[in-house]
Amino acid sequence: MKNVNSIYLSLGNNLPPRKTTIKKCLDGIRQVFPKQFVTSSVYLTAPYLGTHQPFYYNCCVGFVSEIQPHDLLQFCASLEKDLGRVRNGAKWQSRTIDIDILLMGNQCLSSPDLTIPHYDLQARDFVLIPLLELDQNLRNPLSGSSLCDSLKNIPGKNRTYPLRLYQP
């Protein structure tokens, strides 16, 4: 019998049409993973680490599934491609959509192509704010630390100060 996990993903984009692409992405995920599907509000966020590019739309989704980590990674990459994502190897580039796997229950995984929990989860307010909107009791399975505490500990210079836009 497979393990059922509470799974959390982060979505972000900064190329038009931002709102339409976020909606299509949410619909695509919900269609495949409808069980206990929840969505945070969508936030307008300054680019991470002050890169010079348009502001982002960010949100998080949660659902329950038995999917295995690498199968979920493959699903996310396929959905990104379907929504126009082009990967050219450059880091921190503008994008039509970015889907990151944040948490899969209490699973911890480190491989060349996937790290769970997300390797930089505790340092990104634009991820933590919508994620904690879904569940304020979430903890990092590696450290056991509260993600609420992680949010409080992000230094001001690394904050992006997300602004809530709308609830999809």
N, C-alpha and C positions, 0 to 999 in steps of 0.2 A: 504494500500500500504506500502511495506517495504521500509526502508531507504537504499539507495545505499551509500556505504562507500568506500573511498580510504583506502586500507588495506596495511600495511607494515609488513613483516616478516623478521626475521634474521635467517640465516642458519650458522651452524658451525660444524666442525668435526676435529678430530685429530688422527683418526685411519685409516690405509690404507684399501682400496684404496681411499684416500681423494678426488681426482679430479673426479673419476668415481662416487662416492657416491653423491657429490655435483651436478653433472650433472643429475643423476637419480632423485634426489630430486627436482631440478628445473623443469625437465620434468613432474614429477608427479603433481606439483603445477600448472604449465601452462596448463596441460590437463584439470584440473578441473576448473581453474580460468583464462581463456584466455583473458578476457576483460581488455584491457589497461595494459597488463602484461609487466613489465619492470624488468630488472636485473642489479644490480651493478656489478662492477668488483669483482673478488675474491681476497682476501687479505691474506697474511701469517701473523699470529699474535702470539706473545708470549702468553703463558698461563696467564689468568687473575689472578691477585693478586700473581704472581710469583710462582704458584704451579709447582711442578716438574713433567712435562709430556711433550709429544711432542707438537710442535707448531701446531696451528690451521689454517684451511682454513675457512674464514668468508666471507659472502656476504649478501646482502639484496635483497628482491624482493618486488614489489608493484603491485597491481591490484585493480580492482573495483568489488565489489560484494554486494549482499543483505544478505549474510550469517550472521547468528547470532553468537555472540562471543563464546558461549559454543559449538556450532556446528563446528566452525572453530578449536577450541581447540581439539575436538574429531578427526577431519580430520588430524590435525598435528600429534597427538599421533599415529594414525593409520599408517600414512606415515612413521614416525620414526620407528615404529615396523617393517613395511615391508622392511625397509632399514637396519635392523639388530640392532636397538637400544635395549639394555637391561637395564632396570632400576632396580637397587638393593637398592635404597634409599640413596646411598652415594652422597653427594653434590660435585661438581667440579671434577667429575671423567672423564677420557678419554671417548670418545664416537664416534660411527660411524656417528651419525648425531644428531643435536639438532636444533629444530625449535622453535623460540620464536615469539609470537605475540607482536609486538611493538606498533602499532597504528591501530585504526579502526575509521577513520574519527575523529570526536570530541568526541567520546564516552569515558566515564570514568566508570570503573567498578572495584569493589573490592569484591572478593568472596574468599572463602578458596582455590579454585583451579585456579583462574585466576584474574590477575590484568592488567587493561588496562587504561592508557598506561603502558608498561612494567615497573615494579617497580624500576629497576636500569638503565633505558634507558639513563638518563642524565650523568651517571658516566662511561660509557663504550665507549672508543674511537673506539674499534673494531666493535662496532655497529653504532655509529654516523657517522664515516667516510663513510662507504658504503651507509648508509641511506641518508646522505646529498648529495651523488653523484646522487641519484634519484630525490631529491627535496630540494634545499637549503633554501626554505622558510618554512619548517616544524616547527611547534611549539608544545610544550607540552600542550595538552588540559587542564591539571590540573592547571598548573601555568600560561599558556599563554606565557611562555618564549621561546625565539628562541633556536632551537637546535644547531644552529651555535654558539651562545653564550655559550651554555652548553659545547660544545667541547673545546672552548678556556679556559674554567674554570676548566678542569680536571687537578688535581695536577700531576706533573711529576712522582711522585712515583706510581700513579695508571694507568699510560699510558702503553699501550702495543705496541705502534709504528707500526701499521699495514703497511705492504709493499705490494703494488699492484702487483699481479701476472699476471692475464689475464682477459679478458672479455669473458664470456661464450657465 
